[in-house]
Amino acid sequence: MTSPVSPPSVSAHDKAAILSEALPYMQQHDDAIVVVKYGGHAMGNEQVARDFARDIVLLEQAGINPVVVHGGGPQISEMLKRLGIKSEFAAGHRITDAASVEVVEMVLAGSINKQLVGFINAQGGRAVGLSGKDGNMVVARKATRTVVDPDSHIERVIDLGFVGEPDTVDTTVLDQVLRSDIIPVLAPVAASAEGGTFNVNADTFAGAVAGSLKAKRLLLLTDVPGVLDKSGQLIEELDVERVRSLIADGTISGGMIPKVETCIYALEQGVEAVVIIDGKVPHAVLLELLTDHGAGTLIRR
């Protein structure tokens, strides 16, 4: 991790110019709920994480209600390796057995969550760390995936263990937190109907929460600029019909498919628009919400 550095000073004139440019967008998003999924390899860089925390505080100070959902795949892998627990993946998901799910919860709801809360508080915000298990916020059902054997072409069901998909979302706790001008930071760990623990994909978790909150925006911070066309150029705006056609013709493929499926689900649940942006771009969240310079692919219904 890099050592934190002091942010460059900004003159009063420059501050006035920045405020003047941002003001129309601040008014547009005033009191709106924006769910931000923070993940990818940028999470492993302390200075990037601190910069992200500062941007989230600025959003809150601008009258926006940010809800942060974070991932932590690389950190989970590192901890499992240190503990001698082998990681296996199938159909794009980590197979999570009883031993692994304890580590997942420890890393996501523990170290990562509290570090991000600390960074936000250090920037002058008031953040609280929660997981989907708190207040039965997110109750999940067991996830299964079907894969086709490349040789026999026979389908078989993959048991992913303690991997879940959101079944119900209760926003009671979140509503109370947001009314108190506190920034919720959510770990994508959910309860089962029997009171157990499920590991939930952070994108899917964020989409379910954003949908239930009827958020104005869901921002998915990733390691790529957004949705790219077949020549590798960024597609700045899409609607759901176009997304589905790009999946069908192979333009959208691999790991981008579940991301855009999360976008479609969130839109169907009432989110106004979803943006896939590169979390490595400095101040990507502010650029997307408070300027006309968009930082990724905007998807609407």
Backbone torsions as a table, in degrees:
resi	resn	phi	psi	omega
1	MET	NA	146.0	178.0
2	THR	-83.1	157.2	178.4
3	SER	-81.5	143.5	179.6
4	PRO	-64.3	144.9	176.9
5	VAL	-124.0	157.1	-179.4
6	SER	-73.3	138.4	178.2
7	PRO	-68.1	148.9	179.5
8	PRO	-63.1	145.6	179.7
9	SER	-71.4	148.5	-179.8
10	VAL	-121.0	127.6	-178.3
11	SER	-69.8	160.7	178.5
12	ALA	-60.4	-37.8	179.1
13	HIS	-63.0	-44.8	-179.6
14	ASP	-66.3	-38.8	178.2
15	LYS	-61.1	-41.9	179.3
16	ALA	-63.2	-40.0	179.5
17	ALA	-65.5	-42.2	179.6
18	ILE	-63.5	-44.9	-179.6
19	LEU	-63.3	-40.4	-179.7
20	SER	-61.6	-41.8	179.9
21	GLU	-69.9	-37.7	-174.4
22	ALA	-80.8	-21.8	-171.0
23	LEU	-54.9	-46.9	179.7
24	PRO	-60.2	-34.6	-179.4
25	TYR	-76.1	-34.2	174.9
26	MET	-61.9	-41.8	178.8
27	GLN	-67.2	-37.0	-180.0
28	GLN	-64.3	-35.6	-177.2
29	HIS	-103.7	10.6	-175.4
30	ASP	-55.5	125.2	178.4
31	ASP	65.4	11.6	178.3
32	ALA	-79.2	152.4	174.1
33	ILE	-93.1	127.6	177.4
34	VAL	-124.2	120.0	177.4
35	VAL	-95.4	126.7	-177.8
36	VAL	-118.6	117.2	174.6
37	LYS	-92.7	118.5	-176.6
38	TYR	-109.4	120.8	-178.5
39	GLY	-160.4	-160.0	-179.6
40	GLY	82.7	-178.1	-175.8
41	HIS	-71.7	-15.3	177.6
42	ALA	-62.3	-23.4	-180.0
43	MET	-64.4	-22.0	-178.8
44	GLY	-81.2	-5.2	-179.3
45	ASN	-104.3	114.2	-173.6
46	GLU	-61.3	-41.4	-178.1
47	GLN	-66.1	-39.2	177.2
48	VAL	-62.3	-40.6	179.0
49	ALA	-64.8	-40.2	178.0
50	ARG	-66.5	-39.0	177.4
51	ASP	-64.3	-41.2	177.1
52	PHE	-60.5	-44.4	179.9
53	ALA	-60.0	-42.0	179.3
54	ARG	-63.0	-40.8	179.2
55	ASP	-64.4	-38.5	178.8
56	ILE	-64.7	-40.3	177.4
57	VAL	-64.3	-40.4	178.0
58	LEU	-62.0	-38.0	176.6
59	LEU	-61.1	-45.9	-178.9
60	GLU	-63.8	-39.1	178.7
61	GLN	-69.7	-21.9	178.6
62	ALA	-86.3	4.7	176.8
63	GLY	93.6	8.1	177.5
64	ILE	-96.0	148.8	179.3
65	ASN	-104.2	92.3	-178.8
66	PRO	-80.8	140.5	170.6
67	VAL	-121.9	120.9	-176.2
68	VAL	-101.6	129.2	170.5
69	VAL	-117.5	128.7	-177.6
70	HIS	-117.2	154.7	172.7
71	GLY	-98.0	-151.2	179.9
72	GLY	162.9	27.5	-178.0
73	GLY	-55.1	-50.7	-179.6
74	PRO	-60.9	-38.2	179.8
75	GLN	-68.6	-36.6	176.9
76	ILE	-64.8	-45.4	179.6
77	SER	-58.9	-42.5	-179.5
78	GLU	-64.0	-42.5	-180.0
79	MET	-68.2	-40.5	177.3
80	LEU	-61.5	-40.0	178.5
81	LYS	-63.3	-44.0	179.7
82	ARG	-62.3	-32.4	-178.5
83	LEU	-90.4	-0.2	178.4
84	GLY	74.8	24.9	179.0
85	ILE	-102.5	121.0	-175.3
86	LYS	-74.3	134.5	175.9
87	SER	-95.7	133.2	174.5
88	GLU	-126.7	144.2	-179.6
89	PHE	-124.0	147.6	176.2
90	ALA	-150.9	136.3	178.8
91	ALA	52.3	35.4	176.5
92	GLY	79.9	8.4	-179.1
93	HIS	-124.0	149.5	174.1
94	ARG	-76.6	123.6	173.5
95	ILE	-71.0	118.5	-169.8
96	THR	-112.8	102.1	178.3
97	ASP	-86.6	-175.2	-174.9
98	ALA	-60.8	-40.1	179.4
99	ALA	-69.4	-40.2	-177.6
100	SER	-67.8	-38.4	-175.9
101	VAL	-66.0	-30.1	175.3
102	GLU	-64.8	-41.1	179.3
103	VAL	-68.8	-41.7	178.5
104	VAL	-56.8	-47.9	-179.1
105	GLU	-66.0	-39.5	180.0
106	MET	-62.1	-43.4	-176.8
107	VAL	-75.4	-47.8	-175.3
108	LEU	-71.4	-55.1	-176.2
109	ALA	-81.5	-12.1	-179.8
110	GLY	-102.6	-96.0	-168.3
111	SER	-60.9	-49.4	-176.8
112	ILE	-66.0	-48.2	-177.4
113	ASN	-58.6	-47.9	-176.0
114	LYS	-71.9	-30.1	175.7
115	GLN	-65.2	-44.7	-179.4
116	LEU	-66.8	-39.5	174.3
117	VAL	-58.4	-44.3	179.8
118	GLY	-62.2	-41.1	179.2
119	PHE	-63.9	-41.9	179.7
120	ILE	-65.1	-44.0	179.3
121	ASN	-64.2	-34.9	179.9
122	ALA	-67.2	-22.2	179.1
123	GLN	-91.5	7.8	177.2
124	GLY	98.6	2.6	177.0
125	GLY	-87.7	176.0	172.5
126	ARG	-124.8	105.6	-176.4
127	ALA	-116.2	152.5	174.9
128	VAL	-133.7	135.8	-179.3
129	GLY	-92.3	131.0	-179.8
130	LEU	-137.8	164.8	169.3
131	SER	-126.7	172.6	179.4
132	GLY	-63.1	-17.2	179.6
133	LYS	-77.2	-22.0	-177.3
134	ASP	-70.4	122.7	-179.4
135	GLY	64.0	22.6	-175.2
136	ASN	51.3	39.8	-178.2
137	MET	-57.4	-49.7	178.6
138	VAL	-127.6	117.5	173.8
139	VAL	-105.6	128.4	-173.3
140	ALA	-113.6	160.0	172.6
141	ARG	-111.9	158.5	-178.5
142	LYS	-63.1	133.4	179.1
143	ALA	-94.8	140.2	173.4
144	THR	-131.9	154.6	177.7
145	ARG	-133.7	147.9	178.1
146	THR	-109.9	130.3	177.1
147	VAL	-121.7	156.0	-179.8
148	VAL	-107.6	124.8	177.5
149	ASP	-64.6	124.9	-175.2
150	PRO	-65.6	-22.6	-178.8
151	ASP	-90.0	-52.1	-176.3
152	SER	-88.2	-16.2	-176.5
153	HIS	61.5	23.4	178.5
154	ILE	-95.0	134.7	177.6
155	GLU	-78.1	142.2	172.9
156	ARG	-141.1	148.2	-177.9
157	VAL	-87.8	131.1	178.8
158	ILE	-95.6	127.0	174.3
159	ASP	-86.9	112.2	-177.5
160	LEU	-89.1	3.1	179.7
161	GLY	73.5	-130.2	-175.9
162	PHE	-89.8	49.2	172.8
163	VAL	-104.3	129.9	-175.7
164	GLY	-123.7	166.7	172.7
165	GLU	-125.4	139.1	-177.5
166	PRO	-55.8	131.7	177.7
167	ASP	-107.1	-49.0	176.1
168	THR	-135.4	150.2	176.3
169	VAL	-128.4	125.4	177.3
170	ASP	-112.2	113.2	-174.1
171	THR	-91.7	12.5	-176.5
172	THR	-53.6	-50.3	-179.1
173	VAL	-64.4	-44.3	-179.8
174	LEU	-62.2	-41.4	179.2
175	ASP	-59.2	-42.5	-179.9
176	GLN	-66.8	-40.9	179.1
177	VAL	-63.9	-46.1	-178.0
178	LEU	-65.9	-35.5	177.2
179	ARG	-65.8	-21.1	-179.8
180	SER	-92.7	10.6	-178.8
181	ASP	57.6	36.7	175.8
182	ILE	-108.3	142.2	-179.2
183	ILE	-91.1	113.9	177.9
184	PRO	-80.1	135.0	176.9
185	VAL	-118.3	114.3	-168.0
186	LEU	-109.3	130.7	172.6
187	ALA	-92.7	135.2	-175.1
188	PRO	-79.5	57.9	174.9
189	VAL	-115.3	127.8	-174.7
190	ALA	-119.6	160.8	175.2
191	ALA	-87.8	152.6	168.4
192	SER	-92.5	167.2	179.4
193	ALA	-62.3	-23.3	-179.7
194	GLU	-93.5	2.1	178.3
195	GLY	94.4	7.4	177.9
196	GLY	-82.3	-162.6	-175.7
197	THR	-126.1	135.6	174.1
198	PHE	-122.6	138.7	169.9
199	ASN	-85.1	123.4	-176.9
200	VAL	-117.8	137.1	174.9
201	ASN	-54.7	132.3	-173.4
202	ALA	-64.2	-37.5	177.1
203	ASP	-61.7	-47.2	-179.2
204	THR	-62.4	-42.8	178.7
205	PHE	-60.2	-47.9	-179.4
206	ALA	-62.5	-39.5	179.0
207	GLY	-63.9	-41.2	179.2
208	ALA	-65.9	-43.0	179.6
209	VAL	-66.0	-45.2	-180.0
210	ALA	-61.1	-41.1	179.2
211	GLY	-63.3	-43.6	-179.0
212	SER	-67.9	-32.7	178.2
213	LEU	-82.3	-5.7	-173.3
214	LYS	51.1	49.0	-176.1
215	ALA	-63.4	149.2	176.5
216	LYS	-71.5	-36.3	179.0
217	ARG	-140.8	144.4	166.0
218	LEU	-118.4	120.6	178.1
219	LEU	-107.9	122.6	177.4
220	LEU	-104.9	104.1	178.4
221	LEU	-83.9	125.0	-174.1
222	THR	-129.5	-167.9	177.2
223	ASP	-99.9	7.5	-178.8
224	VAL	-127.3	160.1	-176.1
225	PRO	-64.8	-23.8	-175.6
226	GLY	150.0	-152.7	176.7
227	VAL	-83.1	128.3	-177.4
228	LEU	-108.2	148.1	174.5
229	ASP	-81.6	-176.9	-174.4
230	LYS	-68.8	-15.3	176.0
231	SER	-96.0	4.9	177.1
232	GLY	85.8	10.8	179.7
233	GLN	-92.2	145.1	-178.9
234	LEU	-67.4	133.9	171.5
235	ILE	-95.3	115.7	-170.0
236	GLU	-78.3	-28.7	-178.4
237	GLU	-149.6	141.2	-179.5
238	LEU	-142.0	156.7	165.8
239	ASP	-111.7	172.1	-173.3
240	VAL	-61.4	-41.1	179.9
241	GLU	-60.1	-42.6	180.0
242	ARG	-67.9	-38.1	177.6
243	VAL	-58.1	-46.9	-178.4
244	ARG	-63.8	-36.1	178.7
245	SER	-70.0	-34.0	178.7
246	LEU	-71.5	-30.5	173.1
247	ILE	-67.3	-44.1	-177.0
248	ALA	-63.5	-36.0	-178.2
249	ASP	-92.8	5.0	174.5
250	GLY	87.3	0.5	178.8
251	THR	-65.2	-45.2	173.6
252	ILE	-94.5	120.6	-174.7
253	SER	-146.8	175.9	174.4
254	GLY	57.3	-136.6	-175.0
255	GLY	-69.2	-13.9	178.1
256	MET	-74.7	-23.7	-178.2
257	ILE	-61.6	-51.9	178.6
258	PRO	-63.0	-28.1	177.6
259	LYS	-65.9	-48.5	-178.5
260	VAL	-71.2	-28.4	174.6
261	GLU	-65.3	-37.5	174.2
262	THR	-62.7	-41.0	178.1
263	CYS	-59.6	-46.2	-179.0
264	ILE	-63.0	-43.9	179.2
265	TYR	-59.5	-46.5	-178.7
266	ALA	-62.1	-42.1	178.7
267	LEU	-62.7	-41.3	179.1
268	GLU	-64.6	-26.6	-180.0
269	GLN	-86.3	-3.6	175.0
270	GLY	118.0	-0.6	175.1
271	VAL	-68.3	137.5	-175.3
272	GLU	-69.3	-43.3	-179.5
273	ALA	-159.5	153.6	-180.0
274	VAL	-124.6	141.2	180.0
275	VAL	-127.1	129.3	173.5
276	ILE	-100.5	118.2	-175.1
277	ILE	-134.4	160.1	-179.6
278	ASP	-83.1	112.9	-178.5
279	GLY	-69.1	-11.4	179.3
280	LYS	-83.2	-13.6	178.0
281	VAL	-73.7	125.0	-179.3
282	PRO	-56.2	130.1	175.7
283	HIS	59.3	34.6	-177.6
284	ALA	-58.4	-38.7	-178.8
285	VAL	-64.7	-44.9	179.7
286	LEU	-66.1	-41.2	178.5
287	LEU	-59.7	-39.7	-178.0
288	GLU	-71.0	-41.1	-172.0
289	LEU	-94.1	-29.5	-170.6
290	LEU	-116.6	10.3	175.3
291	THR	-140.6	175.2	176.1
292	ASP	-100.0	21.2	-175.8
293	HIS	-99.0	18.2	-173.9
294	GLY	2.7	148.0	-172.6
295	ALA	-119.3	13.6	-178.5
296	GLY	-172.0	-147.3	179.5
297	THR	-104.4	120.6	177.7
298	LEU	-92.9	129.7	-179.3
299	ILE	-120.7	124.9	176.4
300	ARG	-120.4	170.4	177.1
301	ARG	-69.8	NA	NA
